[in-house]
Amino acid sequence: MGSIDIDFQFSDSWIPGHSPIECIDLHTSGQPARIVIRGFPPLHGTLLEQRSQAREKHDHLRSRIILEPRGHAAMFGCILRPHTELTATGEAHMGVLFMHNSGFSDMCGHCTFAVARCLVDMHDQDVFPQRKCLSYEEATQTVEIKLHTPTGIVKLVVPTLPGGLRSDASKPVAFYSVPAFAAALDLRVPIPVANRWPELGDREDVEIDIGYGGAWYGLVKCRDLGFSSGLRNPDLHALERVNQLLEQSLSQFLDHEKNLFDSIPAGSEQVQVRRIMITDEQIVQDVGMSQDHEAGLLFYESQQIDRSPTGGCVVARVAVAYAKGQLRLHEGRFYNSLLSIAHKGEGAFLGTPVKEVSFIDSTGSLSAGVRVMVQGKAYYTGRSTFLVEDGDPLSDGFAFQSAVMGG
């Protein structure tokens, strides 16, 4: 049920062109995930070295795959990397590099769900040499995959049809996060006068939590930004403006307050929060959903809105809730996007803290984090072979707003 055959061969004789790149397209809760399976130039070395090569030598291919006319500003994607230092040792089955409209990212939860299904359904040994190494658990009808991401190894558990050869679209995929933690709770961030927005009123600061879920995320309540109705019938243009001003204010604050984060793992890179989740717990009750749901709105690169609940941010939100005592081990919560709210919770991600982990923090003390299980569904939408025809001036793609307005 819900499975398709994605093993196919491309013939390049049907249209003039060259440099074919083959992709499988899925969506997770409405957010697209384009998976490159063939045609990307060879990359060598460790996974991070491969990402550096892709960024420095082949970024035009990222824009060709992700941006118009083959994609759009909200497109996300990834490149399968079957040969990494961890696939070589048997610690991982496949590597992956995540990409978006302006570059490469460390982690992408919604793409991870899509990759999980694609790998179970992929029986082409050239694309997935270790497909036969996947173990099938007959009792649960699941297959486990160890995915090598830039943040580390992420374990995936994928429901399958009987026999384990095809994924089961009717059941959610689960991924188990790298260690996640709260970096700052109830942090009061001053808003410079030049950055204050009308809805803020006479307040001079905003309260923010910062969590790590494969990337750094800021968490702020919509009502704390001055929007009394929360995310119900949201003014997206106003929230986009506020998000930009808040990001600027937070960045300036963190640049001057470098000693705030004593409880993060020793040796961590400087905390840089590039994405802020605007949350609302009330809206789910307003639309008749249960109290174990909450909603959020996240703007990412180029101020695009994530259609999904943002898997990496779900990890960070669970870590923050766990640190605050709002969630216990094995107690789950559903996290919604505006799109899943509009569909009464269909497309929500379920986040559950499953294991407490310890680490040495930057002060040399022992601190606690948590591993998080996130569950969600991905669905196939198509498969494509992208070409470049000689003489095409837009062969490497474009971002429309940047192209015609300079930004």
N, C-alpha and C positions, 0 to 999 in steps of 0.2 A: 504494500500500500504506500502510495506517495513517493515511489522511487523511480528514477529514470536511468537509462543507460547513457553514460557520458563518455564511453570509449568510442572515439571516432578518429578518422584519419582525414587530413586536409589535402586536397588536390589544388595545386596552384595554377592549373591550366585554364581556369574558367574566367579569369579577369587579369588584365595587365597590371603589373605592380610587383613589389618586392618587399622584403623584410616582414613576412607574416608573423603576427603575434597571436597566439591562440589563448582564449580566455573562457572560463566558466563564470556565469553571472548568477548570483543569488541575492536575496534580500533577507535581512533579519529585522523584524518589526518595522519594515518599510525602509530601512537604511540599506542602500546598495552595497554589495561586496563583489568586486570583480577579481577573480583569481587567475593569475597568469600561469599557464601550465606549460607552454612552449614558446620559443621564439625570442626570449630575452637572452642577450649575449652572455657568454660564460663569465662567471664570477669565481674568484678563488680565495682560499684562506679561511679564516674563522668567519662566523656569521657576521660579526661586527665589521670585519674587514671587507666582506662582501657588500655590506650596506654602504660603506665608505666608497667602494668602487662604483656602485650603482649611483650614488649621489654625485660623485665627481665626474664620472665618464658617461653616464647614461641617463642623466636627469631629463633629457629631451624625450626619452622613451616613457618615463613616468608621466610627463605632461601629455604625451601622445595617447596613452592608455586612459588617463583619468579625465582630462579636460575635453571641452568641445573640440571638434564635432562628434567625437566618439563617446564622450562622457559628458560631465557637467560639474559644476562647482561643488555639489554635494556628494560626488562620487568618492567612495573609498575603495581600496583594492589591496592586493598583496601579491608577492612573487614567491612561488614555491621554490625552496632551496633544498634539494634532496641530499646534498653533500656539504656537511658542516663538520666542525671538530667533534660535535656530540653525536651526530649520526654515525660518524666513523668509529666511535667507541661503543656504539650500541645503546647509548644513554637516551637517544631520541630517535624517532622514526622519520621525522621530516623537520626541516627548518623553514622559516617564513620571514619575509620582510614586508612590513606594512607600509602603505603609502596613501597619500591624500592629495588635495588640490595644490598644496604648496611645498610638499616634501615627504619625508619619511618619519614614521613614529615608532616608539618603542613597543607599544602594545595597542591592540584594537580588539575589544571584546566581541563586538558584533561580527567582525570578520572571522574571528576564531570559531564561532558557531558555524559559519559557512564553510570554512576550511575543514572542519571536522566531518561534515556530511560529505563533502567532495572527496576527501581521502578514503573514507569507507567505500564509496562508490567507484573509486578509481582503480581499475585493474590493469592499467597500462604500465608495464614494468619500467619503461623509459621515463615516465613521469613520476612514478612512485615505486622505486626499486624495493622498498621494504614493506610493500603491501602484504606480502605473504607472512611477514613477521608479526602482524597484528594478531592478538589473541582474542578469541571469541568466548564469552562467558554464556554458556547455554542457559543456565538457571535464570539469568536476568535478561538474556538476549541483548547483550551490549558488547561493544568492542572498545578497548582502551587504546588511546593514542598518546604518545609523548611528543609534544610539539616544542621544538626549539625556537623560542622567540628572542628578540633582543634583550628582554628582561630576565630570561632564564627559561627553564623547562616548565611548560604548562601541561598538566595532565587533562586529557579529554576523555569523557565517557559518552559513547554514542549509541543510542538505541538502534537496533537493527531488526530487519525481518528475520524469520527463522533461518538459521544457517550462517548468519553474520556476513553475507556477501553484499547486502544492500542496506542502506540506512532507512530508518522508519521516520518519515516526516511527521507522523502524528504525535510523536513524543519529543520532549525537549532534550537537547544536548546539554551536557554539563561540562564546565571547565573549572579546574581547581587552581586558584591563583598562586602567584608567588607571594611570599610574606608581605602582608599589608599592615599599615599602622596609621594611627592618628599623629600628625606632626604638631598640630596646635588646635586647642579647643577654645571656643568662645573668645577668639582673638578680636580685639577692637582695633579696626583699621581706620585711621583718620582719613577723611576725604578733603583734599585741598579745596579752597574756595573756588578755584577755577574749574574744578571737576564736579561740583555739586549740581544735582539735577533738581527740577522743581518738586518732584514727588518726595524728595528727602525732607522737605520742610526746613526747620531750623536746627536739625541734628547735624553734628559735625563728624560722626563716625558711624561705621557699620560693623556688626558682629559677624565674624566668619570662622568656620572650621576649616582646617586644611588636613587632607588625608592623602595617603599614597596607595594606589592600586595598580602599579605598573607605570604610572605617571602621577604627577602632582595635580590635585584638584582642590579648588576652593568651593566650599558649600555655604550658601547664604539663603535665608528665607525670603521669599518674595515680598511678604508683608513688611519685613525689616527694611526693604528698599523703598517703602512708601506706597506700595500698591495694595490698597486695602482689600481688594477683591482677589488677591493672589493671582493664580494662573487661570482663573475662570474668565473666559472671553478676553484673552490677553491682548494688550496693545503691543504687538511684536516689534514695531518700529521703535517705540519708547523703550522697551526692554533691551533691544539691541544697543541703543544709545547708552543706556545705563550700564550694560555689561562692559562696553568699551571703557567708560569712565571709571568703573570699579576696577577693571583689570589694570588700568594705568595707575590708579591710586594704590592698589595692592603692590604692584611692582615697585613703585617708588618707596613704599613703606618697607618692603623686604630688603631693598638695596641699602637702607640705612640701619636696619635692625637685623644684623647678621647672627646674633647670639640667641635668637628666640627658640631655636630648635635643638635643644639638648637631648631630646628623647628619640631622635632618629638614629638609625644605625651608623656606627663609626665608619668613616670613609665615604659616606654618601656625598653625592654631588650637591652643590648649592641648591636650595629649594627655589624652584622657579615655577610659579603657578601660571600656566598659560590658558587654563580652562576653568571656568566657574560654573557650577551647577546651581541654578536658581530653583529652590525647592518649595513645595507646597503640600502640606499634609491634609489641609482642609478640603481641597477640591475633590478628593476621592470620596469623602463622605457626602459632599454636595451632590454627586452624581450617583449615589446609592451603592458605593463599593465599600468593602469591609475595612476595618481599622488596620489590618495588616498590609495595607497598600499605602504608598505615597507617590507623589509625582514630582517631576522636575523638567526643567528646560535648560539645554546646554547649547551654547554657541561655540563652534570650533573654528578652525582656520577660515579666514576671509568672512567671518561672521555668518557661517552657515549654521542651520539648526539641525541637530541630530534628530532624526526621525525615531531612532531607537532610544531605549533608556540609558545607553552608553555603558557597555559592560565593564570597562576599566573603572569608571566612576562608581558603578554599583559596588565594586570591591572596596573602593575608598570610603563610600558611605557606610557600608557594613562595618569597616574597621573603626570609623568614628563612632557609630552607634554602639559598638561593642565597648569601646573605651569609655563611653559615657554611661555604661550600664543599661542601655536601652534595649540591647539584644544579648541573649545568652548563647552559649555554644549550642548548635543544632536548632536554633530558633530562627525561622526564615521570615523574610519580609519581601513583598512584591514591590518592585520599583517600576514606575510608569513614565513614559514620555507623553507629550500632549497627544500624539497619535494613538497610543494605546488607551489613553483616557477616553478619547472619542469613540473607541471601539469597546468600551466597558471592560477594560483590562486585558483584552486579547493583544498579545505582543509584549506584555509586561515581562521583566526578568525577575526571577526569584533568587535573592541573595541570602546565603546562610553561612554564618561563621562555623567552621567545622573543626578547627584545631588551633589552639594557642601556641605561638612560637616565641622563643626568647632570643634576644640579640644583645650585644654589647653596644650601648649608645655612645654618643660623642663625648660624654663625660667619663666613660669607662665603667659606667654602672650597667646593671642588667635591666633591660626593659622588655615589655611584652608587645607582640603583634599578633596577627591572626591570619590563618589561611581561610580563604572564602571560596565556597562553591557557588557558581552562578549558572543558572539554567535559562535557556531560551531556545526558540525555534528559528531555523533558517529554511528558506524555500527557494528552489531553482526558478530562475526567470529566463534563462537562455544560455546560448553558447555562441561565441563569435570568433572570427578570424579577422584581425585588423591588418590592413595593408597600407602601403605608401605608394601612390602612383607618381611617376616622374612628372615634375613640373608643378606639383601641388604646393602652393605657397604657404598653406596652413597645415602641412603634413605633421608637424609636431604639436598641434593643438594650440588652444588659446583660452584665456579667461576673458570673457566678453567685456566685463566692466573695466578690467585693466587695459584691454586692447583699445577700447574706444574712449575711455575717460581718464586713463592714466592712473587708475587706482580704484 
